[in-house]
Amino acid sequence: MDARTEEIAANLEAVRERISNACRAAGREPDTVTLVAITKTYPAEDVARLAALGVHDVGENRDQEAAPKAAAVPGVRWHFVGQLQRNKARSVAGYADVVHSVDSLRLVEALSEAAARSGREGPLGALVQVSLDDDDRRGGAVTGAVERVAEAITASPSLRLLGVMAVAPLDWAPDEAFGRLAAMSARIRQRFSGPHGEPDWISAGMSDDLESAILHGSTHVRVGSALLGKRTPLR
Ligand SMILES: *Cc1c(COP(=O)(O)O)cnc(C)c1O
């Protein structure tokens, strides 16, 4: 193991420990939470190191950075977690397994068409990103739009609705944010479960707030800096 791999391995062990402690506190089994490693700003070599350490779910938030890394590291599941421009839908549908940040009808349309044309084997997984404070500038569908976006996803044969995602608003207590997301998830599950399954994913929790997210039912935590180190500000 090179020094960087050792560093990541130690961080990974600490993050897994946090996840299992949070699960224990919540009365949940640790295998009900999937760790998605967010690798933005870090090189493809780090993605390969994570994969070698057993992390097979990897996420990025910008297509221009994700596309070359996905090409360089096959064999992991790629999650797209950032604000997505419609003109990038084609590219993202080519490598992503799941898009966590679907927040408008226009984006559903673009992704649906892109996924249909991409020649991919199964449907592209999609989560509705929820704007918990109804401020859509940082991404996310506002309260009244969430179910319309979910409905449009279920209507597309090339997309599969998996659940909901959110980022806790900066000035909110995480418990309040993730509690609200859990309530939204329950509504979406109840309304859109069907023969293709239940949209039961809750993508919530990052390096600083994963414990609260797990307490409120998160099934997918998106962890970057706690695994790979602090990023330079700006991004
Ligand atoms: C960067 C990012 C993360 C990871 O954040 P950390 O605080 O580094 O764990 C999670 N979700 C999204 C949408 C991100 O952009």
The ligand as a Gaussian input file, in Angstrom:
#p B3LYP/6-31G(d) Opt

LIG

0 1
 C      -19.334000      17.644000      -2.122000
 C      -20.657000      17.008000      -1.908000
 C      -20.842000      16.049000      -0.900000
 C      -19.742000      15.628000       0.062000
 O      -19.472000      16.643000       0.973000
 P      -18.407000      16.461000       2.154000
 O      -18.765000      17.512000       3.115000
 O      -17.066000      16.637000       1.541000
 O      -18.594000      15.098000       2.703000
 C      -22.094000      15.484000      -0.771000
 N      -23.121000      15.839000      -1.573000
 C      -22.978000      16.737000      -2.551000
 C      -24.145000      17.081000      -3.410000
 C      -21.746000      17.355000      -2.753000
 O      -21.614000      18.273000      -3.721000

